[in-house]
Amino acid sequence: MAETISEGPVTKVNVGRLTNAIFGFTLFLLFRNVKTPTWGDYIGNATANDFGLMQLPDILSFLNAFIIIAMLWIVLFNIFNNLQKVDRVYLYLHLIVLMMVIFIPVSSHLNVVFPGRSVYPLLFNLNMLVIGVLLFLEWWHISRKPSIQKPGINSLQKQCIGFKMLYIPVTAVFGAVLSTFDIQHTQSVYIITMIAFALTTLYFRNRNKSGGIEPV
C-alpha cells in the first residue's frame, strides 16, 4: 500500500493493466479484418477454393501483423519489467506508444485492400518507425533516471536492452525504403528484427554467464 501511495493515482499496476487491455483490443481489431463468408459470397456461387484464395491475403496479413504486435508486447513489457515506478515522462511516452499500436491493424489492412500502392505499406512502416523511436525514448529515459529503475540492473543488461531498442526503428526505415519501390509484403522484414532480438540476447548472455540478463 505504501508503494501505491508513493506512486500516486497512476501506478505501475494500472499502466500494466491498460497496456494489456489496449493490446487485447488491437488484436480484436486485427481479427475483424479477416474476411468471413457472407450471403453475397454464396449468391455469387463462390466455391470453397475460390473463397479460400480470396481470403488468403487477409490471413497472411493477419498472421504477419499478429507476430509484429506480439513482438511489440514483449518489448514493451521487457522495458516495463525494468521499471520500478511510473513518472510523467514515461507515462506520456507510453500512452503515445499505445495509441500508435492501435493503428497497426488499420495500416496493415490497407495493404491488403489497396495492393500495389506504395503509400499504404509506407504508412505502416512510418507507424512502426514512430513506435520504435518512442520505445527507444522510453528506455533512454528509464536508463538515465535511477529513481524509477528496478533495483539490480547491471550495465550489460542496459546495453542489451539499448541495442534492442534500435532494431525496430532501423527495420522500419528499411521497410519504408522497400515500400517506395512498390515491393509487396514489406511487413515481413520485421521477422529480421525478432531474429536480431534473439541473437542479441544470446550474445549478452554469453558475456554475462555468471548471471544476469533475462531473455526477452
Buried (B, 14 or more C-beta within 10 A) or exposed (E): EEEEEEBEEBBBEEBBEBBEEBBEBBBEBBEEBBBEEEEEBEEEEBEEEEBEEEBEBBEBBBEBBBBBBEBBBEBBBBBBEBBBBBBEBBEEBBBBBBEBBBBBBBBBBBBBEEEEEBEBBBBBBBBBBBBBBBBBBBBEBBBEBEEBBEEEBEEBBBBBBBBBBBBBBBBBBBBBEBBEEEEBBBBBBBBBBBEBBEEBBEEBBEEBEEEBBEEB
